[in-house]
Amino acid sequence: MEGIERKIMGKIHKHVTDLGIAAYVLMHGYKVIGKQGRSVYFEMDESEGDSFERLALDYLSSDYHRFDSCLMSIKKIGEYMPNK
């Protein structure tokens, strides 16, 4: 989703800045090699680059994305208790 960082001996490094996408692709077997700021870096064979990109896009229509969105919404709710 955010491009190839570098190519080393048949391996490529890609990064994503969305924590939900990072967790989703990690769950699907991609190897995390580091984190810097908001970027999470992954290493893969060159042949896996397109699959990584598709998976990152698939996240947007997955139940995991819906769960993540609901979680973020709940975090934004202020203190409130209804009257009994």
PyMOL Python script that loads the backbone (N, CA, C, O; Angstrom):
from pymol import cmd

cmd.read_pdbstr("""\
ATOM      1  N   MET A   1       0.813  -1.184   0.000  1.00  0.00           N
ATOM      2  CA  MET A   1       0.000   0.000   0.000  1.00  0.00           C
ATOM      3  C   MET A   1       0.860   1.252   0.000  1.00  0.00           C
ATOM      4  O   MET A   1       0.472   2.283  -0.550  1.00  0.00           O
ATOM      5  N   GLU A   2       2.018   1.158   0.613  1.00  0.00           N
ATOM      6  CA  GLU A   2       2.826   2.357   0.699  1.00  0.00           C
ATOM      7  C   GLU A   2       4.166   2.204   0.014  1.00  0.00           C
ATOM      8  O   GLU A   2       5.052   3.041   0.182  1.00  0.00           O
ATOM      9  N   GLY A   3       4.322   1.136  -0.762  1.00  0.00           N
ATOM     10  CA  GLY A   3       5.487   1.027  -1.612  1.00  0.00           C
ATOM     11  C   GLY A   3       6.614   0.168  -1.091  1.00  0.00           C
ATOM     12  O   GLY A   3       6.669  -0.196   0.084  1.00  0.00           O
ATOM     13  N   ILE A   4       7.511  -0.142  -2.008  1.00  0.00           N
ATOM     14  CA  ILE A   4       8.701  -0.930  -1.700  1.00  0.00           C
ATOM     15  C   ILE A   4       9.718  -0.010  -1.051  1.00  0.00           C
ATOM     16  O   ILE A   4       9.999   1.077  -1.557  1.00  0.00           O
ATOM     17  N   GLU A   5      10.253  -0.438   0.044  1.00  0.00           N
ATOM     18  CA  GLU A   5      11.281   0.341   0.724  1.00  0.00           C
ATOM     19  C   GLU A   5      12.654   0.056   0.124  1.00  0.00           C
ATOM     20  O   GLU A   5      13.400   0.970  -0.226  1.00  0.00           O
ATOM     21  N   ARG A   6      12.964  -1.216   0.015  1.00  0.00           N
ATOM     22  CA  ARG A   6      14.246  -1.588  -0.593  1.00  0.00           C
ATOM     23  C   ARG A   6      14.220  -3.051  -1.000  1.00  0.00           C
ATOM     24  O   ARG A   6      13.383  -3.830  -0.544  1.00  0.00           O
ATOM     25  N   LYS A   7      15.148  -3.400  -1.860  1.00  0.00           N
ATOM     26  CA  LYS A   7      15.281  -4.759  -2.368  1.00  0.00           C
ATOM     27  C   LYS A   7      16.636  -5.295  -1.941  1.00  0.00           C
ATOM     28  O   LYS A   7      17.667  -4.682  -2.221  1.00  0.00           O
ATOM     29  N   ILE A   8      16.637  -6.449  -1.258  1.00  0.00           N
ATOM     30  CA  ILE A   8      17.899  -7.032  -0.815  1.00  0.00           C
ATOM     31  C   ILE A   8      17.871  -8.525  -1.106  1.00  0.00           C
ATOM     32  O   ILE A   8      17.082  -9.261  -0.515  1.00  0.00           O
ATOM     33  N   MET A   9      18.727  -8.970  -2.012  1.00  0.00           N
ATOM     34  CA  MET A   9      18.909 -10.389  -2.326  1.00  0.00           C
ATOM     35  C   MET A   9      17.585 -11.146  -2.488  1.00  0.00           C
ATOM     36  O   MET A   9      17.356 -12.152  -1.817  1.00  0.00           O
ATOM     37  N   GLY A  10      16.721 -10.659  -3.377  1.00  0.00           N
ATOM     38  CA  GLY A  10      15.466 -11.339  -3.651  1.00  0.00           C
ATOM     39  C   GLY A  10      14.370 -11.071  -2.650  1.00  0.00           C
ATOM     40  O   GLY A  10      13.250 -11.557  -2.811  1.00  0.00           O
ATOM     41  N   LYS A  11      14.672 -10.306  -1.619  1.00  0.00           N
ATOM     42  CA  LYS A  11      13.682  -9.931  -0.606  1.00  0.00           C
ATOM     43  C   LYS A  11      13.327  -8.465  -0.796  1.00  0.00           C
ATOM     44  O   LYS A  11      14.154  -7.662  -1.227  1.00  0.00           O
ATOM     45  N   ILE A  12      12.082  -8.129  -0.468  1.00  0.00           N
ATOM     46  CA  ILE A  12      11.681  -6.727  -0.488  1.00  0.00           C
ATOM     47  C   ILE A  12      11.151  -6.354   0.888  1.00  0.00           C
ATOM     48  O   ILE A  12      10.659  -7.196   1.639  1.00  0.00           O
ATOM     49  N   HIS A  13      11.264  -5.089   1.189  1.00  0.00           N
ATOM     50  CA  HIS A  13      10.749  -4.542   2.437  1.00  0.00           C
ATOM     51  C   HIS A  13       9.639  -3.568   2.083  1.00  0.00           C
ATOM     52  O   HIS A  13       9.822  -2.689   1.241  1.00  0.00           O
ATOM     53  N   LYS A  14       8.491  -3.723   2.724  1.00  0.00           N
ATOM     54  CA  LYS A  14       7.376  -2.803   2.553  1.00  0.00           C
ATOM     55  C   LYS A  14       6.941  -2.337   3.928  1.00  0.00           C
ATOM     56  O   LYS A  14       7.219  -2.989   4.935  1.00  0.00           O
ATOM     57  N   HIS A  15       6.257  -1.204   3.962  1.00  0.00           N
ATOM     58  CA  HIS A  15       5.761  -0.723   5.245  1.00  0.00           C
ATOM     59  C   HIS A  15       4.327  -0.238   5.115  1.00  0.00           C
ATOM     60  O   HIS A  15       3.862   0.137   4.038  1.00  0.00           O
ATOM     61  N   VAL A  16       3.649  -0.261   6.246  1.00  0.00           N
ATOM     62  CA  VAL A  16       2.312   0.314   6.357  1.00  0.00           C
ATOM     63  C   VAL A  16       2.300   1.192   7.601  1.00  0.00           C
ATOM     64  O   VAL A  16       3.067   0.963   8.536  1.00  0.00           O
ATOM     65  N   THR A  17       1.436   2.190   7.610  1.00  0.00           N
ATOM     66  CA  THR A  17       1.353   3.081   8.763  1.00  0.00           C
ATOM     67  C   THR A  17       0.069   2.863   9.558  1.00  0.00           C
ATOM     68  O   THR A  17      -0.102   3.448  10.627  1.00  0.00           O
ATOM     69  N   ASP A  18      -0.822   2.038   9.055  1.00  0.00           N
ATOM     70  CA  ASP A  18      -2.067   1.737   9.761  1.00  0.00           C
ATOM     71  C   ASP A  18      -1.861   0.492  10.621  1.00  0.00           C
ATOM     72  O   ASP A  18      -1.522  -0.575  10.109  1.00  0.00           O
ATOM     73  N   LEU A  19      -2.068   0.637  11.925  1.00  0.00           N
ATOM     74  CA  LEU A  19      -1.844  -0.468  12.852  1.00  0.00           C
ATOM     75  C   LEU A  19      -2.770  -1.652  12.561  1.00  0.00           C
ATOM     76  O   LEU A  19      -2.365  -2.805  12.705  1.00  0.00           O
ATOM     77  N   GLY A  20      -4.009  -1.372  12.153  1.00  0.00           N
ATOM     78  CA  GLY A  20      -4.949  -2.440  11.819  1.00  0.00           C
ATOM     79  C   GLY A  20      -4.480  -3.261  10.636  1.00  0.00           C
ATOM     80  O   GLY A  20      -4.547  -4.490  10.666  1.00  0.00           O
ATOM     81  N   ILE A  21      -4.005  -2.594   9.591  1.00  0.00           N
ATOM     82  CA  ILE A  21      -3.481  -3.295   8.413  1.00  0.00           C
ATOM     83  C   ILE A  21      -2.256  -4.104   8.805  1.00  0.00           C
ATOM     84  O   ILE A  21      -2.102  -5.250   8.383  1.00  0.00           O
ATOM     85  N   ALA A  22      -1.389  -3.513   9.609  1.00  0.00           N
ATOM     86  CA  ALA A  22      -0.175  -4.222  10.036  1.00  0.00           C
ATOM     87  C   ALA A  22      -0.536  -5.505  10.768  1.00  0.00           C
ATOM     88  O   ALA A  22       0.050  -6.554  10.499  1.00  0.00           O
ATOM     89  N   ALA A  23      -1.486  -5.439  11.685  1.00  0.00           N
ATOM     90  CA  ALA A  23      -1.902  -6.631  12.431  1.00  0.00           C
ATOM     91  C   ALA A  23      -2.527  -7.663  11.496  1.00  0.00           C
ATOM     92  O   ALA A  23      -2.289  -8.862  11.641  1.00  0.00           O
ATOM     93  N   TYR A  24      -3.323  -7.198  10.541  1.00  0.00           N
ATOM     94  CA  TYR A  24      -4.001  -8.093   9.596  1.00  0.00           C
ATOM     95  C   TYR A  24      -3.003  -8.863   8.736  1.00  0.00           C
ATOM     96  O   TYR A  24      -3.127 -10.079   8.586  1.00  0.00           O
ATOM     97  N   VAL A  25      -2.019  -8.170   8.173  1.00  0.00           N
ATOM     98  CA  VAL A  25      -1.047  -8.875   7.328  1.00  0.00           C
ATOM     99  C   VAL A  25      -0.123  -9.752   8.177  1.00  0.00           C
ATOM    100  O   VAL A  25       0.339 -10.791   7.706  1.00  0.00           O
ATOM    101  N   LEU A  26       0.151  -9.350   9.418  1.00  0.00           N
ATOM    102  CA  LEU A  26       0.927 -10.194  10.327  1.00  0.00           C
ATOM    103  C   LEU A  26       0.171 -11.501  10.602  1.00  0.00           C
ATOM    104  O   LEU A  26       0.772 -12.575  10.624  1.00  0.00           O
ATOM    105  N   MET A  27      -1.142 -11.405  10.811  1.00  0.00           N
ATOM    106  CA  MET A  27      -1.966 -12.595  11.036  1.00  0.00           C
ATOM    107  C   MET A  27      -1.942 -13.542   9.840  1.00  0.00           C
ATOM    108  O   MET A  27      -2.171 -14.743   9.982  1.00  0.00           O
ATOM    109  N   HIS A  28      -1.665 -12.994   8.670  1.00  0.00           N
ATOM    110  CA  HIS A  28      -1.632 -13.799   7.446  1.00  0.00           C
ATOM    111  C   HIS A  28      -0.221 -14.263   7.084  1.00  0.00           C
ATOM    112  O   HIS A  28       0.026 -14.687   5.956  1.00  0.00           O
ATOM    113  N   GLY A  29       0.698 -14.181   8.040  1.00  0.00           N
ATOM    114  CA  GLY A  29       1.994 -14.812   7.873  1.00  0.00           C
ATOM    115  C   GLY A  29       3.140 -13.952   7.380  1.00  0.00           C
ATOM    116  O   GLY A  29       4.234 -14.472   7.162  1.00  0.00           O
ATOM    117  N   TYR A  30       2.935 -12.667   7.196  1.00  0.00           N
ATOM    118  CA  TYR A  30       4.048 -11.811   6.770  1.00  0.00           C
ATOM    119  C   TYR A  30       4.918 -11.474   7.970  1.00  0.00           C
ATOM    120  O   TYR A  30       4.417 -11.313   9.083  1.00  0.00           O
ATOM    121  N   LYS A  31       6.208 -11.369   7.745  1.00  0.00           N
ATOM    122  CA  LYS A  31       7.186 -11.197   8.813  1.00  0.00           C
ATOM    123  C   LYS A  31       7.462  -9.716   9.086  1.00  0.00           C
ATOM    124  O   LYS A  31       7.862  -8.968   8.194  1.00  0.00           O
ATOM    125  N   VAL A  32       7.239  -9.314  10.337  1.00  0.00           N
ATOM    126  CA  VAL A  32       7.576  -7.951  10.761  1.00  0.00           C
ATOM    127  C   VAL A  32       9.073  -7.910  11.022  1.00  0.00           C
ATOM    128  O   VAL A  32       9.618  -8.769  11.715  1.00  0.00           O
ATOM    129  N   ILE A  33       9.732  -6.900  10.459  1.00  0.00           N
ATOM    130  CA  ILE A  33      11.171  -6.768  10.687  1.00  0.00           C
ATOM    131  C   ILE A  33      11.525  -5.511  11.469  1.00  0.00           C
ATOM    132  O   ILE A  33      12.676  -5.322  11.861  1.00  0.00           O
ATOM    133  N   GLY A  34      10.533  -4.649  11.697  1.00  0.00           N
ATOM    134  CA  GLY A  34      10.833  -3.464  12.484  1.00  0.00           C
ATOM    135  C   GLY A  34       9.697  -2.470  12.498  1.00  0.00           C
ATOM    136  O   GLY A  34       8.690  -2.621  11.805  1.00  0.00           O
ATOM    137  N   LYS A  35       9.893  -1.444  13.314  1.00  0.00           N
ATOM    138  CA  LYS A  35       8.916  -0.364  13.445  1.00  0.00           C
ATOM    139  C   LYS A  35       9.677   0.930  13.657  1.00  0.00           C
ATOM    140  O   LYS A  35      10.634   0.987  14.430  1.00  0.00           O
ATOM    141  N   GLN A  36       9.245   1.951  12.969  1.00  0.00           N
ATOM    142  CA  GLN A  36       9.853   3.271  13.149  1.00  0.00           C
ATOM    143  C   GLN A  36       8.739   4.297  13.083  1.00  0.00           C
ATOM    144  O   GLN A  36       8.074   4.431  12.056  1.00  0.00           O
ATOM    145  N   GLY A  37       8.533   5.018  14.166  1.00  0.00           N
ATOM    146  CA  GLY A  37       7.413   5.952  14.215  1.00  0.00           C
ATOM    147  C   GLY A  37       6.114   5.176  14.075  1.00  0.00           C
ATOM    148  O   GLY A  37       5.874   4.213  14.804  1.00  0.00           O
ATOM    149  N   ARG A  38       5.280   5.599  13.134  1.00  0.00           N
ATOM    150  CA  ARG A  38       4.015   4.903  12.886  1.00  0.00           C
ATOM    151  C   ARG A  38       4.147   3.811  11.835  1.00  0.00           C
ATOM    152  O   ARG A  38       3.175   3.100  11.577  1.00  0.00           O
ATOM    153  N   SER A  39       5.298   3.655  11.227  1.00  0.00           N
ATOM    154  CA  SER A  39       5.494   2.669  10.157  1.00  0.00           C
ATOM    155  C   SER A  39       5.900   1.315  10.726  1.00  0.00           C
ATOM    156  O   SER A  39       6.781   1.220  11.581  1.00  0.00           O
ATOM    157  N   VAL A  40       5.235   0.264  10.230  1.00  0.00           N
ATOM    158  CA  VAL A  40       5.594  -1.111  10.563  1.00  0.00           C
ATOM    159  C   VAL A  40       6.154  -1.721   9.286  1.00  0.00           C
ATOM    160  O   VAL A  40       5.505  -1.682   8.241  1.00  0.00           O
ATOM    161  N   TYR A  41       7.353  -2.280   9.366  1.00  0.00           N
ATOM    162  CA  TYR A  41       8.067  -2.793   8.196  1.00  0.00           C
ATOM    163  C   TYR A  41       7.978  -4.314   8.125  1.00  0.00           C
ATOM    164  O   TYR A  41       8.091  -5.013   9.131  1.00  0.00           O
ATOM    165  N   PHE A  42       7.773  -4.801   6.902  1.00  0.00           N
ATOM    166  CA  PHE A  42       7.653  -6.233   6.628  1.00  0.00           C
ATOM    167  C   PHE A  42       8.677  -6.637   5.589  1.00  0.00           C
ATOM    168  O   PHE A  42       9.034  -5.849   4.713  1.00  0.00           O
ATOM    169  N   GLU A  43       9.150  -7.881   5.693  1.00  0.00           N
ATOM    170  CA  GLU A  43      10.055  -8.442   4.692  1.00  0.00           C
ATOM    171  C   GLU A  43       9.359  -9.612   4.029  1.00  0.00           C
ATOM    172  O   GLU A  43       8.677 -10.401   4.683  1.00  0.00           O
ATOM    173  N   MET A  44       9.542  -9.714   2.711  1.00  0.00           N
ATOM    174  CA  MET A  44       8.937 -10.803   1.950  1.00  0.00           C
ATOM    175  C   MET A  44       9.733 -11.067   0.692  1.00  0.00           C
ATOM    176  O   MET A  44      10.550 -10.244   0.280  1.00  0.00           O
ATOM    177  N   ASP A  45       9.494 -12.224   0.079  1.00  0.00           N
ATOM    178  CA  ASP A  45      10.077 -12.509  -1.221  1.00  0.00           C
ATOM    179  C   ASP A  45       9.470 -11.553  -2.241  1.00  0.00           C
ATOM    180  O   ASP A  45       8.327 -11.120  -2.097  1.00  0.00           O
ATOM    181  N   GLU A  46      10.246 -11.230  -3.271  1.00  0.00           N
ATOM    182  CA  GLU A  46       9.741 -10.338  -4.324  1.00  0.00           C
ATOM    183  C   GLU A  46       8.415 -10.819  -4.879  1.00  0.00           C
ATOM    184  O   GLU A  46       7.539 -10.013  -5.190  1.00  0.00           O
ATOM    185  N   SER A  47       8.263 -12.132  -5.005  1.00  0.00           N
ATOM    186  CA  SER A  47       7.055 -12.705  -5.592  1.00  0.00           C
ATOM    187  C   SER A  47       5.817 -12.498  -4.719  1.00  0.00           C
ATOM    188  O   SER A  47       4.696 -12.674  -5.197  1.00  0.00           O
ATOM    189  N   GLU A  48       5.997 -12.129  -3.454  1.00  0.00           N
ATOM    190  CA  GLU A  48       4.874 -11.939  -2.535  1.00  0.00           C
ATOM    191  C   GLU A  48       4.390 -10.487  -2.464  1.00  0.00           C
ATOM    192  O   GLU A  48       3.415 -10.188  -1.776  1.00  0.00           O
ATOM    193  N   GLY A  49       5.060  -9.608  -3.162  1.00  0.00           N
ATOM    194  CA  GLY A  49       4.726  -8.187  -3.083  1.00  0.00           C
ATOM    195  C   GLY A  49       3.296  -7.874  -3.470  1.00  0.00           C
ATOM    196  O   GLY A  49       2.617  -7.126  -2.767  1.00  0.00           O
ATOM    197  N   ASP A  50       2.826  -8.433  -4.578  1.00  0.00           N
ATOM    198  CA  ASP A  50       1.454  -8.170  -5.023  1.00  0.00           C
ATOM    199  C   ASP A  50       0.436  -8.750  -4.045  1.00  0.00           C
ATOM    200  O   ASP A  50      -0.594  -8.130  -3.783  1.00  0.00           O
ATOM    201  N   SER A  51       0.717  -9.931  -3.505  1.00  0.00           N
ATOM    202  CA  SER A  51      -0.190 -10.547  -2.536  1.00  0.00           C
ATOM    203  C   SER A  51      -0.292  -9.691  -1.278  1.00  0.00           C
ATOM    204  O   SER A  51      -1.374  -9.550  -0.707  1.00  0.00           O
ATOM    205  N   PHE A  52       0.814  -9.129  -0.852  1.00  0.00           N
ATOM    206  CA  PHE A  52       0.831  -8.238   0.308  1.00  0.00           C
ATOM    207  C   PHE A  52      -0.081  -7.040   0.059  1.00  0.00           C
ATOM    208  O   PHE A  52      -0.882  -6.672   0.918  1.00  0.00           O
ATOM    209  N   GLU A  53       0.045  -6.439  -1.109  1.00  0.00           N
ATOM    210  CA  GLU A  53      -0.769  -5.264  -1.463  1.00  0.00           C
ATOM    211  C   GLU A  53      -2.249  -5.622  -1.492  1.00  0.00           C
ATOM    212  O   GLU A  53      -3.077  -4.869  -0.979  1.00  0.00           O
ATOM    213  N   ARG A  54      -2.592  -6.773  -2.092  1.00  0.00           N
ATOM    214  CA  ARG A  54      -3.995  -7.207  -2.151  1.00  0.00           C
ATOM    215  C   ARG A  54      -4.543  -7.458  -0.752  1.00  0.00           C
ATOM    216  O   ARG A  54      -5.671  -7.076  -0.438  1.00  0.00           O
ATOM    217  N   LEU A  55      -3.748  -8.091   0.071  1.00  0.00           N
ATOM    218  CA  LEU A  55      -4.172  -8.385   1.441  1.00  0.00           C
ATOM    219  C   LEU A  55      -4.419  -7.090   2.219  1.00  0.00           C
ATOM    220  O   LEU A  55      -5.392  -6.982   2.966  1.00  0.00           O
ATOM    221  N   ALA A  56      -3.546  -6.126   2.041  1.00  0.00           N
ATOM    222  CA  ALA A  56      -3.719  -4.839   2.716  1.00  0.00           C
ATOM    223  C   ALA A  56      -5.021  -4.175   2.281  1.00  0.00           C
ATOM    224  O   ALA A  56      -5.689  -3.541   3.096  1.00  0.00           O
ATOM    225  N   LEU A  57      -5.386  -4.309   1.024  1.00  0.00           N
ATOM    226  CA  LEU A  57      -6.653  -3.758   0.533  1.00  0.00           C
ATOM    227  C   LEU A  57      -7.839  -4.588   1.007  1.00  0.00           C
ATOM    228  O   LEU A  57      -8.897  -4.038   1.312  1.00  0.00           O
ATOM    229  N   ASP A  58      -7.674  -5.905   1.072  1.00  0.00           N
ATOM    230  CA  ASP A  58      -8.741  -6.787   1.550  1.00  0.00           C
ATOM    231  C   ASP A  58      -9.139  -6.449   2.987  1.00  0.00           C
ATOM    232  O   ASP A  58     -10.289  -6.642   3.382  1.00  0.00           O
ATOM    233  N   TYR A  59      -8.199  -5.953   3.749  1.00  0.00           N
ATOM    234  CA  TYR A  59      -8.465  -5.582   5.138  1.00  0.00           C
ATOM    235  C   TYR A  59      -9.633  -4.597   5.231  1.00  0.00           C
ATOM    236  O   TYR A  59     -10.442  -4.671   6.156  1.00  0.00           O
ATOM    237  N   LEU A  60      -9.713  -3.682   4.275  1.00  0.00           N
ATOM    238  CA  LEU A  60     -10.733  -2.630   4.319  1.00  0.00           C
ATOM    239  C   LEU A  60     -12.155  -3.176   4.272  1.00  0.00           C
ATOM    240  O   LEU A  60     -13.076  -2.532   4.774  1.00  0.00           O
ATOM    241  N   SER A  61     -12.351  -4.345   3.680  1.00  0.00           N
ATOM    242  CA  SER A  61     -13.694  -4.918   3.602  1.00  0.00           C
ATOM    243  C   SER A  61     -13.852  -6.132   4.524  1.00  0.00           C
ATOM    244  O   SER A  61     -14.788  -6.916   4.367  1.00  0.00           O
ATOM    245  N   SER A  62     -12.946  -6.281   5.475  1.00  0.00           N
ATOM    246  CA  SER A  62     -12.987  -7.435   6.369  1.00  0.00           C
ATOM    247  C   SER A  62     -13.690  -7.102   7.685  1.00  0.00           C
ATOM    248  O   SER A  62     -13.867  -5.936   8.037  1.00  0.00           O
ATOM    249  N   ASP A  63     -14.082  -8.150   8.397  1.00  0.00           N
ATOM    250  CA  ASP A  63     -14.656  -7.973   9.734  1.00  0.00           C
ATOM    251  C   ASP A  63     -13.630  -7.390  10.696  1.00  0.00           C
ATOM    252  O   ASP A  63     -13.997  -6.735  11.671  1.00  0.00           O
ATOM    253  N   TYR A  64     -12.357  -7.622  10.433  1.00  0.00           N
ATOM    254  CA  TYR A  64     -11.306  -7.076  11.293  1.00  0.00           C
ATOM    255  C   TYR A  64     -11.295  -5.548  11.229  1.00  0.00           C
ATOM    256  O   TYR A  64     -11.078  -4.877  12.238  1.00  0.00           O
ATOM    257  N   HIS A  65     -11.529  -5.011  10.038  1.00  0.00           N
ATOM    258  CA  HIS A  65     -11.590  -3.557   9.884  1.00  0.00           C
ATOM    259  C   HIS A  65     -12.798  -3.012  10.633  1.00  0.00           C
ATOM    260  O   HIS A  65     -12.704  -1.988  11.310  1.00  0.00           O
ATOM    261  N   ARG A  66     -13.920  -3.687  10.514  1.00  0.00           N
ATOM    262  CA  ARG A  66     -15.125  -3.252  11.236  1.00  0.00           C
ATOM    263  C   ARG A  66     -14.865  -3.283  12.750  1.00  0.00           C
ATOM    264  O   ARG A  66     -15.218  -2.339  13.457  1.00  0.00           O
ATOM    265  N   PHE A  67     -14.259  -4.350  13.240  1.00  0.00           N
ATOM    266  CA  PHE A  67     -13.929  -4.459  14.664  1.00  0.00           C
ATOM    267  C   PHE A  67     -13.023  -3.297  15.086  1.00  0.00           C
ATOM    268  O   PHE A  67     -13.269  -2.654  16.106  1.00  0.00           O
ATOM    269  N   ASP A  68     -11.983  -3.032  14.305  1.00  0.00           N
ATOM    270  CA  ASP A  68     -11.041  -1.962  14.611  1.00  0.00           C
ATOM    271  C   ASP A  68     -11.753  -0.607  14.644  1.00  0.00           C
ATOM    272  O   ASP A  68     -11.485   0.218  15.518  1.00  0.00           O
ATOM    273  N   SER A  69     -12.660  -0.383  13.690  1.00  0.00           N
ATOM    274  CA  SER A  69     -13.417   0.875  13.648  1.00  0.00           C
ATOM    275  C   SER A  69     -14.304   1.024  14.878  1.00  0.00           C
ATOM    276  O   SER A  69     -14.397   2.105  15.458  1.00  0.00           O
ATOM    277  N   CYS A  70     -14.952  -0.066  15.270  1.00  0.00           N
ATOM    278  CA  CYS A  70     -15.799  -0.028  16.476  1.00  0.00           C
ATOM    279  C   CYS A  70     -14.957   0.238  17.718  1.00  0.00           C
ATOM    280  O   CYS A  70     -15.358   1.008  18.591  1.00  0.00           O
ATOM    281  N   LEU A  71     -13.806  -0.389  17.795  1.00  0.00           N
ATOM    282  CA  LEU A  71     -12.910  -0.188  18.928  1.00  0.00           C
ATOM    283  C   LEU A  71     -12.484   1.276  19.026  1.00  0.00           C
ATOM    284  O   LEU A  71     -12.478   1.852  20.114  1.00  0.00           O
ATOM    285  N   MET A  72     -12.131   1.872  17.898  1.00  0.00           N
ATOM    286  CA  MET A  72     -11.719   3.277  17.892  1.00  0.00           C
ATOM    287  C   MET A  72     -12.882   4.187  18.292  1.00  0.00           C
ATOM    288  O   MET A  72     -12.676   5.183  18.985  1.00  0.00           O
ATOM    289  N   SER A  73     -14.096   3.851  17.863  1.00  0.00           N
ATOM    290  CA  SER A  73     -15.272   4.648  18.235  1.00  0.00           C
ATOM    291  C   SER A  73     -15.517   4.590  19.731  1.00  0.00           C
ATOM    292  O   SER A  73     -15.814   5.610  20.353  1.00  0.00           O
ATOM    293  N   ILE A  74     -15.396   3.405  20.313  1.00  0.00           N
ATOM    294  CA  ILE A  74     -15.603   3.248  21.752  1.00  0.00           C
ATOM    295  C   ILE A  74     -14.571   4.045  22.540  1.00  0.00           C
ATOM    296  O   ILE A  74     -14.894   4.620  23.579  1.00  0.00           O
ATOM    297  N   LYS A  75     -13.335   4.085  22.054  1.00  0.00           N
ATOM    298  CA  LYS A  75     -12.293   4.847  22.743  1.00  0.00           C
ATOM    299  C   LYS A  75     -12.630   6.334  22.804  1.00  0.00           C
ATOM    300  O   LYS A  75     -12.167   7.040  23.701  1.00  0.00           O
ATOM    301  N   LYS A  76     -13.436   6.813  21.852  1.00  0.00           N
ATOM    302  CA  LYS A  76     -13.762   8.242  21.782  1.00  0.00           C
ATOM    303  C   LYS A  76     -14.964   8.633  22.628  1.00  0.00           C
ATOM    304  O   LYS A  76     -15.242   9.821  22.790  1.00  0.00           O
ATOM    305  N   ILE A  77     -15.677   7.655  23.167  1.00  0.00           N
ATOM    306  CA  ILE A  77     -16.838   7.938  23.993  1.00  0.00           C
ATOM    307  C   ILE A  77     -16.372   8.555  25.315  1.00  0.00           C
ATOM    308  O   ILE A  77     -15.461   8.047  25.968  1.00  0.00           O
ATOM    309  N   GLY A  78     -17.008   9.645  25.686  1.00  0.00           N
ATOM    310  CA  GLY A  78     -16.687  10.276  26.964  1.00  0.00           C
ATOM    311  C   GLY A  78     -17.320   9.513  28.115  1.00  0.00           C
ATOM    312  O   GLY A  78     -18.060   8.552  27.904  1.00  0.00           O
ATOM    313  N   GLU A  79     -17.029   9.943  29.323  1.00  0.00           N
ATOM    314  CA  GLU A  79     -17.615   9.340  30.507  1.00  0.00           C
ATOM    315  C   GLU A  79     -19.118   9.578  30.488  1.00  0.00           C
ATOM    316  O   GLU A  79     -19.574  10.707  30.308  1.00  0.00           O
ATOM    317  N   TYR A  80     -19.887   8.503  30.675  1.00  0.00           N
ATOM    318  CA  TYR A  80     -21.336   8.619  30.669  1.00  0.00           C
ATOM    319  C   TYR A  80     -21.942   7.372  31.293  1.00  0.00           C
ATOM    320  O   TYR A  80     -21.543   6.253  30.973  1.00  0.00           O
ATOM    321  N   MET A  81     -22.889   7.564  32.169  1.00  0.00           N
ATOM    322  CA  MET A  81     -23.674   6.463  32.730  1.00  0.00           C
ATOM    323  C   MET A  81     -25.124   6.895  32.710  1.00  0.00           C
ATOM    324  O   MET A  81     -25.448   7.959  33.239  1.00  0.00           O
ATOM    325  N   PRO A  82     -26.008   6.110  32.117  1.00  0.00           N
ATOM    326  CA  PRO A  82     -27.431   6.500  32.064  1.00  0.00           C
ATOM    327  C   PRO A  82     -28.062   6.464  33.460  1.00  0.00           C
ATOM    328  O   PRO A  82     -27.644   5.702  34.332  1.00  0.00           O
ATOM    329  N   ASN A  83     -29.055   7.289  33.638  1.00  0.00           N
ATOM    330  CA  ASN A  83     -29.805   7.279  34.913  1.00  0.00           C
ATOM    331  C   ASN A  83     -30.587   5.997  34.992  1.00  0.00           C
ATOM    332  O   ASN A  83     -31.096   5.503  33.986  1.00  0.00           O
ATOM    333  N   LYS A  84     -30.684   5.461  36.183  1.00  0.00           N
ATOM    334  CA  LYS A  84     -31.425   4.203  36.361  1.00  0.00           C
ATOM    335  C   LYS A  84     -32.872   4.458  36.625  1.00  0.00           C
ATOM    336  O   LYS A  84     -33.643   3.514  36.799  1.00  0.00           O
TER     337      LYS A  84
END
""", "prot")
cmd.dss("prot")
cmd.show_as("cartoon", "prot")
cmd.util.cbc("prot")
cmd.orient("prot")
